[in-house]
Amino acid sequence: METKVLKPTPEAIREAAAALRFGELVGIPTETVYGLGAHALDEAAVRKIFAAKGRPADNPLIVHVASLEDAEPLCHISDTARALAARFCPGPLTIIMPRKPVVPDVVTANLETVAVRIPAHPVALALLRESGLPVAAPSANTSGKPSPTTAQHVYHDMNGKLPIILDGGESQVGLESTVITLAGDIPTVLRPGGITPEMLLEVLPEVRVADSVLRPLQAGEKALSPGMMYQHYAPGGLLTMVKGKAENVQRVCKDLYRAALADGKTACILAFDEHLSAYEGMDVLSIGCLADPETVSHKLFAVLRELDEAGTDLMFSEVLPAEGLGLAIMNRLSRAAGFRTIDADQED
């Protein structure tokens, strides 16, 4: 199959909408990351997503709609969900609600809930309105690898697996949406993102953050949300997080880097802009500004993809506090590292 990367002209959007209606996959730009979309109510089309990504079928998908009214046939929408949507949608928020029978089991991984999102990207919204369909769309990357934030990233992973990728430019947020479930007694964040728990508390009287956000799933524990796999968003090499006081982190990162080179490995340090000068003469990449976590969320996946394409053997990353947007960043970084962490304050 030939894969075309198209500028999102009205004609291209009509062509992409027709492809969705015919049961094909489409690469879709959103404000978070690029999605791999299929008609959510067409089971055969949705199964193409899992085949293209190599994605486990027990990992639920997010259904994208153009408005809350378009979600009415898919799920039971509570007053709480309507309040959240009024404040944050369109935007990087996914709400898990009780599903209706029309939603195929393959979309929900046999759960009794469905995850729904209204994307803020104008191209995504135009495609949803043109197609008139709910669109299931996980990130448009090979499963477990860093998520795509440009059309070129999608083409790299999905060339030959779908007919059309709409090029809507670089993703603004750079991390997947916040996922909150309303299925329990207390609204609970299952995957942090650009909408932080602090922001949710502007609407909700109480919000819980699932403890699985910064730990791997336990044996037999079911993924209730996308992005909960043990190893996810990962480059091909071995990534290790290094935490602690800045001076100790820098010392340990430099020691690990030198040891890797002495062992004949390629290595790179991922550091914040404020600390780059500490690694002079070493292979170091900026992951953004520590004082401005939005810059980190925007470029994290692109940096991990760059290292993946370079075939770097070992990577050592500075970390930031898991609060506010930092919680979402540390969720992605932890899973990219398979939770490998060194406490520099405890190292001799």
N, C-alpha and C positions, 0 to 999 in steps of 0.2 A: 504493500500500500504506500502510495506517495503521501507524504505529510507536507502540507502547505502552511507557511507562517504568513498570516495576512494582517495588514493594517485594518483596524476595526471600522471600515467604511460601512454605510448602511447596506450596501450590496453584500459585503463579507459577513455581516451579522445575519442577514437573511439566509445566506448559504450555510452558516453554522447552525442556525435554528432548524433548517431543513435536515441537516445531518443528524441533529438530536432526534427529530421526529422519526427519522428512518432507522433509529436504533444504533447510530454511530457515536463514538466518543469525540469530545471537543476539548481542547485546551483553553481554559477561561482565565483571564486576568481578574484578580480581586484585590482589594486593598490590603489583604493579609499576605497570602501567597497565591501562586497560580493553582487552579483546580483542574482536575481531570473529570469532566462532566459527562453524565449520561441521563437519559430520561428515567427519573426515579421510580416510575410505576411500571417500567418495562424490565422485567426480571432478566431477560436475556441480555439487554443492553447493560444493565448494572453488572452482570457477571463478567462483561468485557473489561470493566474497571479492574477487578481483582486479577484477571489474567494479564492485563497490560502492566500492572504494578508489581505483580508477584506478591500480592497482599493477602495475608491470612483472612479467611472468610469469617473468622470469629471477631473481627474488628469492625464495629459499626461505622456507617457513613453519615455524613451531614447532608441534609436536603436543603437546597437553596431555592428560595422563592422571592418574588419581586415585592410582595407585601404580606402583611399579616393576614389579610383576607384570603390570599392564595394558599395559606397554610390551613385554613379552616377544614378542607376535606381530608387533611392528613392527620390531624391530632386534635385533642381536646385542649382548648386554650383557656387557661384560668385568668382571673383578674390580675394575679401577680405577674403572669407572663405578659399580659397587655401593658401593665405598668412598665415593665422592663423594656418592652419593644418601643413604647412611646418615648422613652428616654434615650435608648442606645441604638435603635434601628432606624434606617439602615446603618450597619456598622459591624465591628469585629466581635459580635456576641452571638453565640449559639445557645439556644434554649432547648433543653430536653423535656419533652412533655409526653403524656400518655398517647399512644398511637391509635389510629383508627384502622380497620381491617384492610383498607385499600392499599396500605403500604406493604410491599413485599418483605418477607422475612429476611431476604438476602441483604436488604438495606439496613436493617436493625440488628443483624446478627442474632435473630430470634428473641430479642428483648421485647418487652411490652411497651417500650418507649421509642420515640423517634427524635432525633436531633435536627433542629430547624434553624436556618440563618437567613437573614436578608442582607446581602452584601452591599457595600457602599460604593463600589467601583462603577462608574457610569457604563462601561462596556458590559460588565456582568449583568447589570440591571436591564440594559437594552436587549441583551440576548434572552434573558428570562421573559421579558414582555413580548418580544417577537415570537418566541417559540410557544408561549402559553403553557409551558410545562414546569413542574417541579423538577429540579436537577440535582441528582446526587453527585457530589464532587469532593473527593478527598484531594490532598495535594498531588500535583501532577509529576510525581517523581517515582523512581524505583523504590519499592517498599524498604524502609529502614534507612534510606539515604537522606542527605540534607534536602529540605524542601526547596522548590524552585521559586525564585523571586523575579525572574525575567522569562520572556518567551524562549530565549536561547537555552536556558536551563531545561525547559520542557522539551525542546527539540532534541537536546543531548540525550535525554532519558527515553523519550517516547517516539523518536523518529521511526516511521513505518508501522506504528501501532494505532494511529488515528489519522483522519484525513485533514483536520484543520486545527491550527493553533492561532487564536486571536492575540495579536501583540498589542497589549495595552500599556506598555512601558514597565518600568520597574515598580514592584510592589511597594506601597508607601509604608505599611506597618512592618512587614518583614517576618512576622511570627503568625502562626495560625490563630484563629479566633479563640477567645475565652469560651469555655464550655461550662454552663451551669445547669444542673438538674433540679427540676421542681417536683420530682417524683416522690421525694421523702417529706418528712415533717419540716425540715429546715433547708432552704435553698443552699446547694452545695456546689462549689467550684471543683470540677473534675479535671479541667485543664486550664491553667491560667493563660492570659493573653493580654491584649492591649487594653481591655476593660478590666481594671484591677478590682480586687475585693473592696478596697476603699471607695471606689467609684460606685460599685453595686450597693453599698450601704447608704448612698444618697437616695436610693429608691426603696430598699428593703430594710426592715427592722433588724434582721439578723442574717448573716451569711457565714457559712462554714467552708473551710478549705479542706478538701479531702487529704488525708495523710499520704495517699498514694502519689501526690503531686511531686514529692521529692524522694520517692523510694521506688524500687522495682515492684511489680506485681508479685504476690506470693504464689506458690504452687497451688493451682486450682482456682485462683482468683480470676474472675471474669472481667474483661475490659468493658467498662460501662461507657467509655468515651474514646474517640480517636486519640492517638498520641500517648497511649498508656503502655505501649510495648516496652520491654526491658531495654533493648538496644534500638534506638530510633534516632533519626536525623544524623546518622553517623557517617563520617568519611571512612575510606578504606583502611587508613592507618590507625594506630592506637592513640587515642586521646586521653590525657590524664589532667584532671583539675588539681590545682594547687591552691590551698586556702591558708589564711593566716595574716599576720602583720605584713605590710607591704615590703619591708626590707627583707623579711624572712622568705616571703614568696619569691622575690627576685633572686635571692641567693640560691634557693632550691631549684628554681627554673633554670638558672645558668649552669648549675652543677649537673642537672639531668641532661641538658642540652650537650654539654661537653662530653658526658659519658656516652651519649648516643652516637656522637661523631666518632669517638674513640672505638666504638664497637662496629664501625662501618655502616651506621644507619644514617638516613636523612632525617633531619629534625627541624622543628619550627616552634617558636614561642608565640603564643597569642596574648597580647598585652593591651592594656588601655592606653589611650593617647598620652595620658599624664606620665606614664612609666616607660615609654619607648626608649628614651635616652639611656636608661639603665642597662639596655641590652645591646649597646653599640658593638658592631662587628659580628653580630649573630643574625641568623635568619629569623626575623620577627615580623609579625603582621598585626596591624591595629584591628581590634574588634570594637572600636568606638571609644567614646569619652565616658569615663567613670562618673563624671558629674552630670552626664546627660544620657540616662539609660536608653532613651529613644534611639540614639545613634547606634547603640549596641544591638537592639532588636532589629533595626533596619539592615544591618550588614552582616549579622552573625552567620546566616545560612550561606550567603555569598562567599564568605571567608572559608567556611568548611568545604564548600564545593571547590574552591580554588585549590585547597590542599588535597582534596580527593583527586582532582584531575592531575595534579603534580605528582601524585603517588608518594607523598611524604609518609615516611615510616612511623615517626613518633612526634606527637604534638603535646605541648604543655601549656595549659591555659590558666591565666589569672581568673579570679571569680569576683562577684560583687554580692552585696547583701541580698538575700531572698525576701525582699519587701517591695511593695508597689509593683512597678513593671519588672523589677529585678526578680520577682518570684517567677514570672513567665520565662525570663531569660535563663535562670538557673534550672528550671524544669527542662528546657530544651538542651542546655549544655550538659546536664547530668545524664540525660538519656543518650546523648551523642557520645559521652564518655563511658557508657555502661556503668555509671556511678563510681568509676575509679577516681579516688581522691587521696591526695597526700596533704597532711596537716603540717605545714612548714614550721609552725611553732613548736612541734614535737620532734622535729628532725635535729640531729646533732650536726 
